[in-house]
Every structure is written in structure tokens, then in C-alpha cells.
């Protein structure tokens, strides 16, 4: 499996015990669990490993339930995704979850920050100097481009032309763009060019799907589940026994 799909995560569950561990690691397994190792089961290490491979979304609030519905609508076939939301709302993490749950999850995910890279270098990385680049690499399963609003108008127009040229291409990776805010508002403020915005705007015949990720203040119902998740996650990771946060502390945050 690793020979043909080197980026897929493999977790082995076996009754062979410690004797099989070294062999399985040498064969390319990312993690190993023995059925008779009750200590590992008690610490929830398998759950932790699976969360790290797939991701974890809390969807108790109505706002996040709408996000989940949008993700289900994306399905397997949506090639281009625009993730909108304030800084810190979790857009990059959501892009990784979308990739991990896609049919191309066994391929590599490339993250190219538009606000940190030289624009010429970014376009060369995407397209290559004479074709290819990460968009033409068969091992690329998804490309995440955070902060596309940081690109110059010319680069945004060129990126829009590239996306249009890839529309419907069977071997093309999924491409997720993120913006710090709402796409409509950024376009109205002159920070996103019409050519790029129109690809995700239904009124312009969108070829991609826009997903708005709300800030935590708009989904406070999710806070107890998020706190419980991080308590359990880091307790297992660091072998600690922190199991919860005092209800009064949570009440102050939830308001």
C-alpha cells in the first residue's frame, strides 16, 4: 500500500503483540496497537491516532451544523473550495479535514501561504517554469492557498485563469483557498478581484463552493465540547490526568 500510496496513513491493529511492532514499522506502518495492551486502550491512544489522521470537528451549534451540511454538499466531486472566516477560526485545519476525508487523501497536501511567499515564487511553485509544478504533480492530492486576498490584482487574475483552466480535469488536485473574512465583503472592499470572486459566487455561475467558518463567539455552544476534546487530547498525548475544566471557568467563557 505504501509503495503505491506513500502519503496514506496506516494504523495496524493486531493480536501478535510486541513481536510484530518492529516488523510492521519497517514495512511502513505509521502506528501499531496490540489488542492485548490494555494500558494503551485505557489511555485512548487509538482514538488519538485516528483523530490525528482524520481530524476532529465539533458541530453542536447550529452555525457548525450548517458548515457540516456544506461539507457534505462538497462531497467527492467539488474541485475548488473557498473557506471564509476571521483569522483564527480554523480555516487551514478545515481544509486539512476536507482533504483527509476525500478520495485523494492518500496523496500529498501542499500548503502555500499567499501572504508569506513571493508572488512569482508562488506561481512558479504552482505551475512550474515549463509546466508541471505542484498542480501537475500526480502525487498532489490537494493544494491549500491561505490568504489569497494578500495577492496583487494581477496575481489574483492569473490564479483565477489557472483555476478555470483546471475545471473538470480528472487528474487535477482539489484546491482550497482561504480568505480572512467574507468573500463578498472582501470583493466589495476591492481586496478580491472579480475574476477570482466570481468562481465561488452563485450569481456569477460559480464553479467552486464557498464555506463560511464562523468565529467561536458565534458558536459558544461548541466551547464545552472543544474544551473536553483538548483536555482528553493533551492528557493522552502527555500522559497526564487532566479530565475536565471547572464548570465555573466554562460558564465565564460561555456567558
C-alpha positions as CSV (number, residue, x, y, z in Angstrom):
1,X,0.0,0.0,0.0
2,X,2.8,2.5,0.9
3,X,4.6,1.7,-2.3
4,X,1.6,2.9,-4.4
5,X,0.2,5.5,-1.9
6,X,3.1,6.8,0.3
7,X,1.0,9.6,1.9
8,X,-1.8,7.5,3.2
9,X,-1.8,6.8,7.0
10,X,-1.7,3.2,8.1
11,X,-2.6,2.1,11.7
12,X,-2.2,-1.6,12.3
13,X,-4.3,-3.4,15.0
14,X,-3.0,-6.9,15.7
15,X,-3.0,-9.7,18.3
16,X,0.6,-10.5,17.6
17,X,1.9,-8.3,20.3
18,X,5.2,-6.6,20.6
19,X,7.0,-9.1,18.4
20,X,5.2,-7.6,15.3
21,X,5.9,-4.0,16.2
22,X,9.4,-3.6,14.6
23,X,8.5,-5.6,11.5
24,X,5.3,-3.5,10.9
25,X,7.2,-0.2,11.4
26,X,9.8,-1.3,9.0
27,X,7.1,-2.2,6.5
28,X,5.8,1.4,6.7
29,X,3.0,1.4,9.3
30,X,2.5,4.8,10.9
31,X,1.3,3.3,14.2
32,X,0.7,0.0,15.9
33,X,-1.7,-1.3,18.5
34,X,-1.7,-4.6,20.2
35,X,-5.2,-6.0,21.1
36,X,-4.0,-7.3,24.4
37,X,-2.3,-4.0,25.5
38,X,-4.9,-2.8,28.0
39,X,-2.9,0.2,29.1
40,X,-2.9,1.7,25.6
41,X,-6.6,1.1,25.3
42,X,-7.2,2.8,28.6
43,X,-5.3,5.8,27.5
44,X,-7.3,6.1,24.3
45,X,-4.2,6.1,22.1
46,X,-6.1,4.6,19.1
47,X,-8.7,7.3,19.3
48,X,-5.9,9.9,19.4
49,X,-4.1,8.4,16.5
50,X,-7.3,8.3,14.4
51,X,-8.1,11.9,15.3
52,X,-4.6,12.9,14.1
53,X,-5.1,11.1,10.8
54,X,-8.6,12.3,10.1
55,X,-9.4,15.4,12.1
56,X,-12.0,16.5,14.6
57,X,-14.9,18.9,14.2
58,X,-17.3,20.0,16.9
59,X,-20.8,20.6,15.4
60,X,-23.1,21.1,18.4
61,X,-24.0,24.7,17.4
62,X,-26.4,25.5,14.6
63,X,-23.6,27.5,12.9
64,X,-21.3,24.5,12.7
65,X,-24.1,22.2,11.7
66,X,-24.5,24.5,8.6
67,X,-20.8,24.1,8.0
68,X,-21.2,20.3,8.2
69,X,-24.0,20.4,5.7
70,X,-21.9,22.5,3.4
71,X,-19.1,20.0,3.7
72,X,-21.4,17.1,2.8
73,X,-22.6,19.1,-0.2
74,X,-18.9,19.4,-1.3
75,X,-18.8,15.6,-1.5
76,X,-16.2,13.9,-3.6
77,X,-16.6,16.0,-6.8
78,X,-16.2,19.6,-5.7
79,X,-12.8,20.6,-7.2
80,X,-12.5,24.2,-5.8
81,X,-13.4,25.3,-2.3
82,X,-13.2,28.8,-0.8
83,X,-13.0,28.8,3.0
84,X,-14.1,32.1,4.5
85,X,-13.7,33.3,8.1
86,X,-11.9,35.5,10.5
87,X,-8.3,34.9,11.4
88,X,-8.1,32.0,14.0
89,X,-11.5,30.5,13.0
90,X,-9.8,27.3,11.8
91,X,-9.8,27.5,8.0
92,X,-6.5,25.7,7.4
93,X,-7.5,22.9,9.8
94,X,-10.8,22.6,8.0
95,X,-9.0,22.4,4.7
96,X,-6.9,19.5,6.0
97,X,-10.0,17.7,7.3
98,X,-11.7,18.1,3.8
99,X,-8.6,16.6,2.2
100,X,-8.3,13.7,4.7
101,X,-12.0,12.8,4.0
102,X,-11.6,12.9,0.2
103,X,-10.8,10.1,-2.2
104,X,-7.4,11.7,-2.8
105,X,-6.4,11.6,0.9
106,X,-3.7,9.1,0.1
107,X,-1.9,11.8,-1.9
108,X,0.1,14.8,-0.6
109,X,-1.4,18.0,0.7
110,X,0.5,21.2,-0.3
111,X,0.1,24.4,1.8
112,X,1.3,27.6,0.1
113,X,0.7,30.8,2.2
114,X,0.0,33.6,-0.2
115,X,0.9,36.2,2.4
116,X,4.3,34.7,3.1
117,X,5.6,33.8,-0.3
118,X,6.9,36.0,-3.1
119,X,4.2,36.1,-5.7
120,X,6.4,35.0,-8.6
121,X,7.7,32.1,-6.5
122,X,4.2,31.1,-5.6
123,X,3.1,30.9,-9.2
124,X,6.2,29.1,-10.2
125,X,5.6,26.6,-7.4
126,X,2.0,26.1,-8.6
127,X,2.7,25.9,-12.3
128,X,6.4,25.2,-12.8
129,X,8.6,27.1,-15.2
130,X,7.8,24.9,-18.1
131,X,4.6,23.2,-16.9
132,X,4.2,20.8,-14.0
133,X,4.6,22.4,-10.6
134,X,2.5,21.1,-7.7
135,X,-0.7,21.3,-9.8
136,X,0.8,19.0,-12.4
137,X,2.3,16.5,-9.9
138,X,0.4,13.2,-9.8
139,X,1.3,12.9,-6.1
140,X,-0.5,16.1,-5.2
141,X,-3.9,15.4,-3.7
142,X,-4.8,18.9,-2.6
143,X,-3.4,22.4,-2.6
144,X,-4.3,24.9,0.2
145,X,-3.7,28.6,-0.6
146,X,-4.3,30.7,2.6
147,X,-4.8,34.5,2.4
148,X,-5.4,34.8,-1.3
149,X,-6.6,38.3,-0.7
150,X,-2.9,39.2,0.0
151,X,-2.1,38.6,-3.7
152,X,-1.9,41.5,-6.1
153,X,-4.8,42.1,-8.5
154,X,-2.7,40.7,-11.4
155,X,-1.7,37.5,-9.5
156,X,-5.4,37.0,-8.5
157,X,-6.5,37.3,-12.1
158,X,-3.8,34.8,-13.2
159,X,-4.8,32.4,-10.4
160,X,-8.4,32.7,-11.5
161,X,-7.4,31.8,-15.1
162,X,-5.4,28.8,-13.8
163,X,-8.4,27.5,-11.8
164,X,-10.8,27.9,-14.8
165,X,-8.3,26.0,-17.0
166,X,-8.3,23.1,-14.5
167,X,-12.1,23.0,-14.1
168,X,-13.3,19.4,-14.8
169,X,-9.8,18.0,-15.3
170,X,-9.9,14.5,-13.8
171,X,-6.4,14.3,-12.5
172,X,-6.4,17.8,-11.0
173,X,-5.9,18.1,-7.3
174,X,-8.6,19.7,-5.1
175,X,-7.7,23.4,-4.5
176,X,-8.8,25.2,-1.3
177,X,-8.4,28.9,-1.0
178,X,-8.8,30.7,2.3
179,X,-9.6,34.4,3.0
180,X,-9.6,36.4,6.2
181,X,-13.2,37.4,6.2
182,X,-16.2,37.0,3.8
183,X,-15.5,36.7,0.1
184,X,-18.4,39.1,-0.8
185,X,-17.2,41.8,1.7
186,X,-13.6,41.5,0.6
187,X,-14.6,41.8,-3.1
188,X,-16.7,44.9,-2.2
189,X,-13.7,46.4,-0.5
190,X,-11.6,45.9,-3.5
191,X,-9.4,43.2,-1.9
192,X,-10.5,40.3,-4.1
193,X,-10.7,40.6,-7.9
194,X,-14.0,39.9,-9.7
195,X,-12.4,37.2,-11.8
196,X,-11.4,35.2,-8.6
197,X,-14.6,36.0,-6.6
198,X,-16.9,35.0,-9.5
199,X,-15.5,31.5,-9.4
200,X,-17.3,31.0,-6.0
201,X,-20.3,33.4,-6.4
202,X,-23.6,31.7,-7.4
203,X,-24.7,34.9,-9.1
204,X,-21.7,34.6,-11.4
205,X,-22.1,31.0,-12.3
206,X,-19.8,29.6,-9.6
207,X,-17.5,26.6,-10.4
208,X,-16.5,26.2,-6.8
209,X,-18.1,26.1,-3.3
210,X,-17.7,28.8,-0.7
211,X,-17.9,27.7,3.0
212,X,-18.1,30.2,5.8
213,X,-16.4,29.2,9.1
214,X,-17.9,31.2,12.0
215,X,-15.7,32.6,14.8
216,X,-16.0,30.9,18.3
217,X,-18.0,33.8,19.7
218,X,-20.8,32.9,17.3
219,X,-20.8,29.2,18.3
220,X,-20.3,29.3,22.1
221,X,-22.4,26.1,22.4
222,X,-19.3,24.3,21.0
223,X,-17.0,25.5,23.7
224,X,-17.6,22.7,26.3
225,X,-17.1,20.0,23.6
226,X,-13.9,21.8,22.4
227,X,-12.5,22.1,25.9
228,X,-13.3,18.5,26.7
229,X,-11.7,17.4,23.4
230,X,-8.4,19.3,24.1
231,X,-8.3,18.1,27.7
232,X,-8.5,14.5,26.6
233,X,-6.2,15.0,23.6
234,X,-3.3,16.6,25.5
235,X,-3.8,14.4,28.5
236,X,-3.3,11.3,26.4
237,X,-0.5,12.9,24.4
238,X,1.5,13.9,27.5
239,X,0.3,11.1,29.8
240,X,-1.5,13.5,32.2
241,X,-4.7,13.1,34.1
242,X,-6.5,16.4,33.3
243,X,-10.0,15.3,32.6
244,X,-12.1,18.5,32.7
245,X,-12.2,22.2,33.3
246,X,-14.2,23.6,36.3
247,X,-17.8,24.4,35.3
248,X,-17.4,28.0,36.7
249,X,-14.5,28.6,34.3
250,X,-16.5,27.4,31.4
251,X,-19.6,29.4,32.5
252,X,-17.5,32.6,32.5
253,X,-16.4,31.9,28.9
254,X,-19.8,30.9,27.6
255,X,-21.5,33.9,29.2
